[in-house]
Structures are given as structure tokens and as C-alpha cells.
Amino acid sequence: MFKNLLHLVKQSRSAIARKILPEILFYSSRINLFPNEFVRSSHTFLQFLKRSNLSPVNTQGSPVGIIVSPWLCTAVPWYSITIAIGLAKKGKHIILIWDDSFFPEPSVDLRIQNLCIGYVLDYISQFLSVIRLSLEQSAPDREEDQQHLYKLADLNLIWYSRAESLTSTDLNQRSAYQHKLSQVLPLTRKLLSRIKFEYLLVPGGIYGSSSLFMYTAKEKDIRVATYDGGAGCLFCCSEGIAAHQSDIPIAFTKLWHSSTETKQKAIGIAKQEFHDRTEGKDYFCTQVIGTQQQITTAFSTDVLIPLNLEWDSAALGKHYLFENTIEWLLETINFILANSNKTVVVRQHPAERFPFCQSLLDLESILHQHFGHHGRFHFINARQEINTYNLLESSSLVLPFVSTVGLEAAAMNKNVLISGYSYYKDLGFVWAANSRQEYFDILLNALNSLLPNLPDQQDRAWLCYYLTQICNLTFTRYNPELKDFWYWGNQEPRELFEDTVVTDLLTAIDTDTPFSWIRHCRNINSNI
């Protein structure tokens, strides 16, 4: 396979091929060190491109920048290029931006991924413009850059270390991440200063230099759409980080002002999904056991604190009242135990029972060290056969960070006080504070049963649940995971671009319309 790549690049006369040929020659002897599946995928994707009947397309008007970069040996670069082709077919002026930086550090696997990407871009450069980021000039630094780079490096370190960095003192690794990001930042800034893009499409938005495109695009007032996903599923955001679901409030406002009939249909769909989830029959089978299988616990649950996956992109960078999760939990639990006779239960995310999802932040040990002696404190780990929704049913107050359980609790008419900057923070069905003092004031009122239910709380929560869990989170094999790439990468391109998920995704990205709203319109029409 690698010999084929070498031969094709030798035969090419393009500038890209001339740049990557020395690297291919150097790394050809090291191919056995690399996961061959990604190398194989580059060949399959090239055949996909050749079946796409590409021709030189529009180069008029403000261009759309599509970031193409290595992404942990997944099919993300192929997915981005496929979206670029779809947008080009809609008449958009496309520029592919090859982010060939080596984050978090140069390695054989990253170099070979970049060689495979260069091999594919060498072919597609006949039809679409390609810019290689490493060949850009540098723009001057700004005073605020280092503080922002420190934050981005910290988020990436938490992701890479599976949250272990919250309790570690590995300052060298954080410094290395920050240094690498600081090398790439001037290149992204110069590129966005040199070309006025209509908008950008970036995978993720937090990982590696994808965060730098978010940062520099904001400086230039350029919209950034993002996508994310996993095996069997996809979601996107028309402006903002996909995992943060930043455009949900826009879709929510539209839905809230829809007809009563439409809202009731959406609520009905949401309740069915919720029922399946409580019984562990949803797509992810998150719960260990169903609600009907659980043996009654020996303790009551007055206050429930459901945890996020600490390292997950959905939770990264969302603290605004507390420094981190450890500080939030210690101060909150201590306040509850000192100011009430309530029992507080912390529920570890059930998905942490799966090896891939496990966090290296040992909150169970930390909390038991501080509160293990206290009879009104209980920690339920991910492996215990206790259903989160049974705990939710018996609780009177729920204190999530940015968890989906906050939506579900509000829909069940519980008082909900969140501590993180969630997409549902200001949608009218949960309590949120603007300061730490206000957080504890609201918490004290809740503990004393002085916190009223919010107007239309349940309907609002169900509608938001519907938009996020049914509409934005879309189950499809057209996603950037390599496992599903073998399905669509071997398909006829025409079939892919006619699929409703793909057409809806392209519409959301190009028109700055929330994907959840577009999918809602399709869902409701199909359910009438």
C-alpha cells in the first residue's frame, strides 16, 4: 500500500507532491510502526474521490475554509474533504486548509498521517484550492495570547491524560503543549488576515490546533462551524464547538414559539427516548440496569450530584464559578452537610464502567478522604448496579455540572442548580448563578425548600431534551469514525450526497442554521 503511495506521488507534478516526496522516502522504512488501517483508508478515499466525477469548481466570491488535519488516526480528514466536495457541488468557493502541524509533538504516526493526507490532497488540488498551513508566514503575537494558550494547553492535557492532570504536577507536559500551540497560532492568524473567509469548517474545536482556528477566527469575526461524532453517530454546530452545542438556544427559541401541536409532538418523542434511556434500552445503553431491576438503596437521596465524564469535550472549559471539578464538589458537599440535614449522593457517570470512557481522576478516593466518615454522604461508582434515574426520582434537588441529567431532572419537575456554563443555562428551566456567592445563596434556598419551580419548566426541559438527544445527536453511518468510513468510503458518492443526514449537515453548515432545527423539521414532518 505504501509503495503505491510512493509511486503515485513520484509520478505527480504538483507542488504538494514535490513537498511531501522527501518525507515519504524517509518514512517508507518506518511504515510497519504505524497503524496500517489509516494508510489503507487513504487509498480507499482516493478511489472515492475518483468516483465523484470532480471538475474545477467556483473560485469566485468569499471562500469557505475547510480545515483538513490528522485526527488520532480517524477518518476526520476524509470527512472534512467530503463535506468540502458537497459544499463545492452547492456552488461554494472552497479552500482546503491542510493543517500539517504535529500536535502534541512530532512523531512517526503523525508524519505518516500527514503523508497520507498530502497524497490525497495532491489529487484533489486539481479541482479545489489547497493551502498548506506550515508554509504560511507568521503574524505578530498579541498580549493576551499566552493566557489563552495556557488554557487551551490545559484543556488538551486534561483530554489526553483522561483528567489525570487535575491532580498531577506535570507542568512540563502542559508547557510543551503550550509551546506547540504558540508555534501554530501565528500561522493561523496570518492566514485569516490574508484571506477573508465567509466561514470556516473545523473538526472538534478544542483538540490541538482546531482550537486556534476558533480563537483567531473570532478575532476576525469569521463564523466557525464544527462537527463531532463517534461510531454510529454525528452532531454539529453551525457556530461554535459541536460538543458544547452552542447553537441549541437558537433552535430552542424557534421551537418554543412553534405551534402547540408541534411542541406536543416533540415532547412526546422526547418522553419515549427518556423512557428507553431509563431502562438502559437507548443507543448507548448507558445505565447498568433498568429502573425496574434495582434493589432499593439503604439510604435516601435528597441531593443528587450527577458527574460528567471529566475529560469529555462536552465538559471541557465549562467551569466559570469554580476553578475545577474538585473545588466545586468539595465546597458544595461541605456546604450541604454543614447547612442542612440532607443526604447528598454523588453519582459517577455510568459510562465510566467502560474501559475507553474511564477517567484517571479518582474522585471517589478524593471525596471519601474528605467525607467518607459522614453518614449523609454517599458515592456511587460507575460499576454499582444502581440506576441513576431511580436516584433522580427520589431526590428533591439536583446539582449537575453540565450533564444531560440536568435536562431530565428539570423535566421531572425537580429543582436543578447547575455550576457549569451549559448550553441550557439560560433556557428557563434550571437555576444558574452569576457568582459563587449567588450559587450558595440559591443552594441554601433549595435546601430550605424555598426554591420555586420555574414557569413552564417541564415543557421547556422536554423540548430542549428533544432538540439535543433526538435532533442534534443523529444516528448515522455517515460519520468521521474509521469504523464507519469503510461503509461510506466504499459507497457511490452520489448515494452519500443524496442521504438526508448529509444534505441536512451541508445546509446547517452553509446557512448558519442549527443542525438540530433542520433535523427537527424533518422529524416532525415524518411523524405527522
VOKOL-320893 format. One line per 4 residues: number of its first residue (from 1); their letters; for each residue x, y negated, z of C-alpha. Coordinates in Angstrom, 2 decimals, padded with zeros to 5 digits, m for minus. Layout:
<pts>
NUM = a = X,Y,Z  ...
</pts>
This chain:
<pts>
1 = mfkn = 000.00,000.00,000.00  002.74,m002.45,000.96  004.68,m001.55,m002.18  001.60,m002.55,m004.21
5 = llhl = 001.53,m005.89,m002.41  005.23,m006.42,m003.12  004.82,m005.54,m006.80  001.82,m007.85,m007.33
9 = vkqs = 003.49,m010.80,m005.65  006.66,m010.28,m007.71  004.57,m010.45,m010.88  002.80,m013.66,m009.84
13 = rsai = 004.00,m017.10,m010.93  002.09,m019.12,m008.32  003.72,m021.38,m005.74  002.20,m019.35,m002.91
17 = arki = 003.74,m016.13,m004.24  007.17,m017.76,m004.54  006.96,m018.89,m000.92  005.94,m015.53,000.56
21 = lpei = 008.11,m013.22,m001.59  011.27,m013.57,000.58  009.21,m012.77,003.66  007.66,m009.70,002.03
25 = lfys = 011.11,m008.44,001.05  012.36,m008.98,004.61  009.41,m007.34,006.37  008.80,m004.47,003.94
29 = srin = 011.06,m002.24,006.04  009.03,m003.03,009.16  005.57,m002.15,007.85  005.42,001.05,009.92
33 = lfpn = 005.40,m001.11,013.05  002.13,m002.74,012.05  m001.49,m001.51,012.15  m001.80,m000.35,008.55
37 = efvr = m005.58,m000.84,008.55  m005.24,m004.59,008.15  m002.80,m004.17,005.27  m005.26,m001.79,003.64
41 = ssht = m008.07,m004.31,004.17  m006.18,m006.95,002.18  m006.15,m004.65,m000.84  m009.86,m003.83,m000.43
45 = flqf = m010.70,m007.52,m000.13  m008.74,m008.36,m003.27  m010.88,m005.84,m005.15  m013.97,m007.51,m003.63
49 = lkrs = m012.75,m010.86,m004.98  m012.16,m009.42,m008.42  m015.74,m008.11,m008.46  m017.01,m011.58,m007.52
53 = nlsp = m016.62,m012.97,m011.05  m014.90,m016.11,m009.78  m014.29,m019.07,m012.04  m012.80,m022.52,m011.38
57 = vntq = m015.39,m024.49,m009.41  m016.27,m028.05,m008.50  m013.43,m030.32,m007.40  m015.50,m033.50,m007.23
61 = gspv = m016.69,m035.29,m004.11  m015.60,m034.90,m000.50  m014.11,m031.43,000.03  m015.12,m028.86,002.61
65 = giiv = m012.15,m027.43,004.50  m012.26,m023.71,005.33  m009.63,m022.51,007.80  m008.06,m019.15,006.94
69 = spwl = m005.80,m017.65,009.60  m004.67,m014.38,011.19  m007.07,m013.35,013.94  m005.94,m010.38,016.00
73 = ctav = m005.94,m008.02,013.00  m009.67,m008.52,012.42  m011.35,m009.38,009.12  m011.75,m013.04,010.12
77 = pwys = m009.55,m014.38,007.27  m011.54,m012.36,004.71  m014.80,m013.51,006.25  m013.78,m017.17,006.04
81 = itia = m012.80,m016.79,002.39  m016.11,m015.05,001.66  m018.04,m017.94,003.21  m015.90,m020.32,001.11
85 = igla = m016.93,m018.45,m002.04  m020.58,m018.63,m001.00  m020.33,m022.39,m000.46  m018.49,m022.82,m003.76
89 = kkgk = m021.33,m021.00,m005.51  m023.64,m023.63,m003.98  m021.57,m026.32,m005.75  m019.35,m027.41,m002.85
93 = hiil = m015.80,m028.66,m003.40  m013.78,m026.16,m001.34  m010.24,m026.39,000.01  m008.88,m023.32,001.78
97 = iwdd = m006.51,m024.30,004.61  m004.08,m021.48,005.31  m003.19,m021.81,008.99  000.01,m019.76,008.92
101 = sffp = 001.20,m020.77,012.39  002.39,m017.98,014.67  000.29,m018.18,017.81  001.08,m017.41,020.54
105 = epsv = 004.60,m016.61,019.26  006.29,m015.30,016.10  006.02,m011.53,015.82  006.22,m008.84,013.18
109 = dlri = 002.46,m008.22,013.23  001.62,m011.93,012.78  004.10,m012.27,009.95  002.68,m009.26,008.13
113 = qnlc = m000.87,m010.53,008.64  000.21,m013.82,007.08  001.87,m012.00,004.21  m001.37,m010.14,003.50
117 = igyv = m003.31,m013.41,003.66  m000.80,m015.04,001.33  m001.19,m012.10,m001.06  m004.95,m012.66,m001.21
121 = ldyi = m004.69,m016.45,m001.43  m002.24,m016.09,m004.30  m005.08,m014.56,m006.32  m007.84,m016.90,m005.22
125 = sqfl = m005.73,m020.03,m005.79  m006.64,m019.65,m009.48  m010.17,m020.68,m008.55  m010.07,m022.61,m005.25
129 = svir = m007.57,m025.13,m003.89  m005.25,m023.75,m001.20  m003.20,m025.76,001.29  m000.58,m024.09,003.50
133 = lsle = m000.55,m025.81,006.88  003.15,m025.23,007.60  004.05,m027.31,004.52  002.24,m030.41,005.82
137 = qsap = 004.14,m033.40,007.16  003.82,m034.32,010.84  001.69,m037.13,012.24  002.76,m039.04,015.37
141 = dree = 001.78,m037.74,018.80  m000.74,m039.57,020.95  m000.51,m040.38,024.62  m003.43,m038.15,025.57
145 = dqqh = m002.17,m035.12,023.62  m000.20,m033.39,026.37  m003.08,m033.32,028.82  m005.36,m031.84,026.17
149 = lykl = m002.73,m029.33,025.04  m002.27,m028.19,028.65  m005.99,m027.49,028.88  m006.05,m025.59,025.56
153 = adln = m002.99,m023.57,026.57  m004.65,m022.71,029.88  m007.85,m021.50,028.17  m005.85,m019.35,025.79
157 = liwy = m003.79,m017.92,028.65  m006.95,m017.00,030.56  m008.27,m015.30,027.41  m005.03,m013.43,026.69
161 = srae = m004.45,m012.38,030.29  m008.11,m011.40,030.81  m008.30,m014.15,033.51  m005.32,m012.87,035.48
165 = slts = m003.72,m016.30,035.06  m006.20,m017.81,037.53  m004.25,m016.19,040.33  m000.83,m015.84,038.71
169 = tdln = 002.04,m018.31,038.72  003.25,m017.57,035.19  003.96,m021.19,034.32  006.50,m020.14,031.70
173 = qrsa = 003.85,m018.44,029.58  001.50,m021.42,029.85  004.35,m023.72,028.90  005.17,m021.54,025.87
177 = yqhk = 001.56,m021.70,024.70  001.50,m025.45,025.15  004.75,m025.85,023.23  003.49,m023.77,020.32
181 = lsqv = 000.24,m025.75,020.12  002.23,m029.00,020.27  004.16,m027.91,017.16  000.99,m027.31,015.14
185 = lplt = m001.03,m030.31,016.33  000.91,m032.93,014.26  000.32,m030.83,011.13  m003.44,m030.60,011.60
189 = rkll = m003.61,m034.32,012.41  m001.65,m035.25,009.29  m003.80,m033.02,007.07  m007.04,m034.51,008.36
193 = srik = m005.60,m038.01,007.99  m004.54,m037.30,004.41  m007.81,m035.74,003.21  m011.29,m036.96,004.15
197 = feyl = m013.23,m033.73,004.54  m017.01,m033.62,004.52  m016.80,m030.97,007.23  m014.64,m028.05,008.36
201 = lvpg = m015.44,m024.40,008.98  m013.30,m022.91,011.74  m013.44,m019.40,013.23  m013.94,m019.41,017.01
205 = giyg = m012.92,m022.88,018.11  m010.88,m022.00,021.22  m008.38,m019.35,020.22  m004.98,m020.56,019.02
209 = sssl = m004.85,m023.47,016.64  m008.59,m023.26,015.89  m008.87,m025.48,018.98  m006.51,m028.00,017.37
213 = fmyt = m008.75,m028.38,014.34  m011.65,m029.05,016.73  m009.56,m031.67,018.53  m008.18,m033.54,015.50
217 = akek = m011.46,m033.38,013.58  m013.16,m035.15,016.49  m010.59,m037.95,016.18  m011.56,m038.39,012.54
221 = dirv = m015.30,m037.98,013.14  m015.38,m034.85,010.97  m018.04,m032.27,011.72  m016.76,m028.77,012.55
225 = atyd = m018.94,m025.69,012.13  m017.77,m022.44,013.72  m018.69,m018.78,013.71  m018.06,m015.87,016.06
229 = ggag = m019.21,m012.31,016.42  m018.40,m008.70,017.13  m019.15,m005.27,015.79  m022.73,m005.37,014.53
233 = clfc = m023.47,m008.99,015.40  m022.86,m012.58,014.36  m023.61,m016.08,015.62  m022.58,m019.55,014.56
237 = cseg = m022.79,m023.21,015.49  m023.38,m025.94,012.92  m021.35,m028.37,015.05  m019.26,m027.22,017.99
241 = iaah = m017.88,m023.99,019.41  m020.01,m021.00,018.44  m019.62,m019.19,021.78  m020.79,m022.32,023.60
245 = qsdi = m023.94,m022.51,021.44  m023.64,m026.29,021.37  m026.41,m026.81,018.80  m029.10,m024.89,020.72
249 = piaf = m030.53,m028.11,022.28  m031.28,m029.40,018.75  m033.16,m026.23,017.84  m034.89,m026.21,021.23
253 = tklw = m036.27,m029.73,020.74  m037.64,m028.73,017.33  m039.25,m025.60,018.75  m040.67,m027.37,021.80
257 = hsst = m042.52,m029.77,019.51  m043.87,m026.96,017.32  m047.47,m025.77,017.44  m048.82,m023.89,020.44
261 = etkq = m049.35,m020.82,018.24  m045.71,m020.83,017.11  m044.41,m021.20,020.66  m046.60,m018.39,021.95
265 = kaig = m045.33,m016.07,019.23  m041.74,m016.95,020.09  m042.39,m016.38,023.80  m043.95,m013.00,023.05
269 = iakq = m040.86,m011.93,021.10  m038.63,m013.15,023.93  m040.55,m011.21,026.57  m040.23,m007.98,024.59
273 = efhd = m036.47,m008.45,024.30  m036.28,m009.21,028.02  m038.21,m006.03,028.85  m035.80,m003.94,026.76
277 = rteg = m032.85,m005.60,028.44  m034.10,m004.97,031.98  m034.37,m001.27,031.16  m030.94,m001.15,029.53
281 = kdyf = m032.50,m000.47,026.11  m031.22,m003.58,024.35  m028.50,m003.54,021.70  m025.63,m003.90,024.19
285 = ctqv = m027.11,m001.60,026.89  m025.63,m003.94,029.50  m027.39,m002.57,032.59  m026.04,000.60,034.22
289 = igtq = m029.56,001.86,034.97  m033.13,000.76,034.28  m035.19,m001.15,036.82  m037.36,001.92,037.47
293 = qqit = m034.36,004.12,038.27  m032.86,002.03,041.03  m032.92,003.11,044.66  m033.91,000.26,046.97
297 = tafs = m030.86,m001.52,048.40  m030.29,m001.64,052.14  m030.13,m005.44,052.08  m032.30,m008.29,050.84
301 = tdvl = m031.24,m010.65,048.06  m032.13,m014.21,048.97  m029.48,m015.92,046.85  m028.11,m014.22,043.74
305 = ipln = m024.86,m015.33,042.08  m024.51,m013.57,038.70  m020.99,m013.75,037.28  m019.89,m014.30,033.71
309 = lewd = m017.09,m012.37,032.04  m014.42,m014.78,033.25  m012.22,m014.53,030.15  m015.06,m014.61,027.62
313 = saal = m015.16,m017.58,025.24  m018.70,m018.39,026.40  m017.33,m019.28,029.85  m014.00,m020.84,028.90
317 = gkhy = m013.63,m024.54,029.64  m017.11,m024.92,031.15  m016.23,m025.93,034.73  m016.97,m029.57,035.49
321 = lfen = m017.88,m029.60,039.20  m015.19,m027.23,040.46  m011.63,m026.54,039.40  m012.29,m022.88,038.61
325 = tiew = m014.49,m019.90,039.47  m012.60,m019.03,042.64  m013.11,m022.51,044.09  m016.79,m022.55,043.07
329 = llet = m017.52,m019.19,044.68  m015.59,m019.81,047.91  m017.14,m023.21,048.54  m020.67,m022.17,047.51
333 = infi = m020.79,m018.95,049.52  m019.28,m020.62,052.57  m021.91,m023.41,052.34  m024.79,m020.92,052.12
337 = lans = m023.61,m018.83,055.07  m022.90,m021.92,057.20  m026.15,m023.77,056.42  m028.80,m021.06,056.29
341 = nktv = m029.76,m017.58,057.40  m029.95,m016.41,053.76  m028.28,m013.31,052.38  m026.05,m014.02,049.38
345 = vvrq = m025.30,m011.37,046.76  m022.60,m011.74,044.10  m023.18,m009.53,041.08  m020.19,m008.77,038.86
349 = hpae = m021.12,m008.73,035.17  m022.20,m005.13,034.42  m020.25,m005.15,031.14  m017.03,m005.09,033.18
353 = rfpf = m017.55,m001.36,033.63  m016.39,m001.02,030.01  m012.56,m000.99,029.65  m012.46,m003.69,026.94
357 = cqsl = m014.53,m006.11,028.97  m012.73,m005.75,032.28  m011.26,m008.87,033.83  m007.93,m008.84,035.65
361 = ldle = m009.26,m011.49,038.04  m010.06,m009.40,041.11  m012.89,m011.47,042.54  m014.13,m008.53,044.60
365 = silh = m010.92,m008.47,046.66  m010.75,m012.25,046.94  m014.34,m012.57,048.18  m014.09,m009.60,050.55
369 = qhfg = m010.97,m011.15,052.03  m012.97,m014.29,052.89  m016.46,m012.94,053.56  m016.22,m009.15,053.84
373 = hhgr = m016.79,m009.30,057.58  m020.03,m011.24,057.19  m023.26,m009.23,057.31  m025.10,m011.61,055.00
377 = fhfi = m022.60,m011.32,052.14  m022.60,m008.51,049.57  m020.55,m007.98,046.40  m021.95,m005.59,043.79
381 = narq = m019.35,m004.47,041.30  m019.99,m003.55,037.68  m019.94,000.22,038.27  m022.55,000.33,041.04
385 = eint = m025.88,001.78,039.93  m027.84,m001.34,040.74  m029.86,m003.20,038.12  m029.27,m006.95,038.04
389 = ynll = m032.96,m007.56,037.31  m034.07,m005.80,040.49  m031.83,m008.19,042.39  m033.26,m011.07,040.38
393 = esss = m036.82,m010.04,041.19  m036.22,m010.11,044.94  m034.21,m013.35,045.01  m035.59,m016.84,045.63
397 = lvlp = m032.57,m018.80,044.38  m030.17,m018.01,041.53  m026.78,m019.71,041.14  m025.22,m018.87,037.76
401 = fvst = m022.17,m020.44,036.20  m023.27,m020.47,032.54  m024.78,m016.99,032.46  m027.80,m015.96,030.37
405 = vgle = m029.25,m014.76,033.67  m029.94,m018.44,034.36  m032.44,m018.43,031.48  m034.01,m015.19,032.65
409 = aaam = m034.29,m016.34,036.26  m035.98,m019.60,035.25  m038.39,m017.64,033.04  m039.24,m015.54,036.12
413 = nknv = m040.09,m018.79,037.95  m037.03,m018.74,040.22  m035.15,m021.84,041.32  m031.94,m022.00,039.31
417 = lisg = m028.96,m024.26,040.06  m026.08,m023.98,037.60  m022.48,m025.04,038.23  m021.09,m024.98,034.66
421 = ysyy = m021.63,m027.12,031.60  m024.02,m024.80,029.79  m025.96,m025.43,026.58  m029.17,m025.10,028.65
425 = kdlg = m028.06,m027.54,031.35  m030.36,m030.38,030.24  m033.29,m028.48,028.73  m035.60,m028.99,031.70
429 = fvwa = m035.83,m025.57,033.33  m032.75,m025.44,035.60  m031.28,m027.77,038.17  m027.87,m029.28,037.43
433 = ansr = m025.75,m031.79,039.29  m023.58,m034.67,038.12  m021.20,m034.42,041.07  m020.07,m031.87,043.64
437 = qeyf = m021.90,m033.72,046.40  m025.13,m033.68,044.41  m024.64,m029.94,043.79  m024.53,m029.24,047.52
441 = dill = m027.46,m031.60,048.19  m029.60,m029.67,045.69  m028.34,m026.37,047.11  m029.34,m027.40,050.66
445 = naln = m032.83,m028.35,049.49  m033.15,m024.98,047.78  m032.03,m023.11,050.89  m034.69,m025.01,052.88
449 = sllp = m037.40,m024.21,050.27  m037.67,m027.90,049.32  m036.82,m027.47,045.65  m039.94,m027.55,043.45
453 = nlpd = m040.40,m025.68,040.20  m039.71,m027.83,037.18  m042.51,m028.84,034.76  m043.11,m026.18,032.07
457 = qqdr = m040.14,m024.30,033.47  m041.15,m020.81,032.36  m042.21,m021.72,028.83  m039.05,m023.77,028.29
461 = awlc = m036.85,m020.95,029.56  m038.56,m018.31,027.41  m038.20,m020.46,024.29  m034.51,m021.05,024.94
465 = yylt = m034.05,m017.33,025.60  m035.74,m016.59,022.28  m033.50,m019.01,020.36  m030.27,m017.69,021.86
469 = qicn = m030.93,m013.97,022.20  m033.15,m013.36,019.15  m032.28,m016.08,016.63  m028.70,m017.26,017.12
473 = ltft = m027.39,m013.82,018.06  m028.08,m011.95,014.82  m027.51,m008.24,014.42  m025.91,m007.61,011.06
477 = rynp = m023.05,m005.70,009.48  m022.00,m008.90,007.67  m019.65,m009.98,010.44  m015.89,m010.57,010.83
481 = elkd = m015.05,m007.33,012.66  m012.77,m005.00,010.72  m015.05,m002.05,011.57  m017.91,m003.67,009.62
485 = fwyw = m015.66,m005.11,006.92  m015.34,m001.64,005.42  m019.10,m001.77,004.82  m019.44,m005.18,003.17
489 = gnqe = m015.95,m005.34,001.69  m016.76,m002.32,m000.47  m020.15,m003.71,m001.47  m021.05,m005.58,m004.60
493 = prel = m020.59,m009.33,m003.86  m023.97,m010.10,m005.41  m025.71,m007.95,m002.77  m023.85,m009.69,000.04
497 = fedt = m024.73,m013.20,m001.14  m028.39,m012.23,m001.56  m028.66,m010.98,002.03  m030.87,m013.23,004.16
501 = vvtd = m028.37,m013.41,007.04  m025.63,m014.61,004.70  m027.87,m017.14,002.94  m029.07,m018.45,006.31
505 = llta = m025.49,m018.71,007.55  m024.43,m020.70,004.48  m027.44,m023.00,004.85  m026.71,m023.65,008.52
509 = idtd = m023.06,m024.44,007.86  m023.67,m026.66,004.85  m026.73,m028.61,006.03  m025.71,m029.05,009.69
513 = tpfs = m028.85,m027.19,010.79  m028.72,m024.86,013.82  m028.50,m021.24,012.67  m030.98,m020.37,015.43
517 = wirh = m033.58,m022.70,013.92  m033.18,m021.27,010.43  m033.43,m017.72,011.79  m036.46,m018.73,013.88
521 = crni = m038.30,m019.97,010.80  m037.61,m016.66,009.11  m038.54,m014.62,012.23  m041.83,m016.37,012.83
525 = nsni = m042.82,m016.12,009.17  m042.11,m012.41,009.25  m044.14,m012.00,012.42  m047.28,m013.87,011.28
</pts>
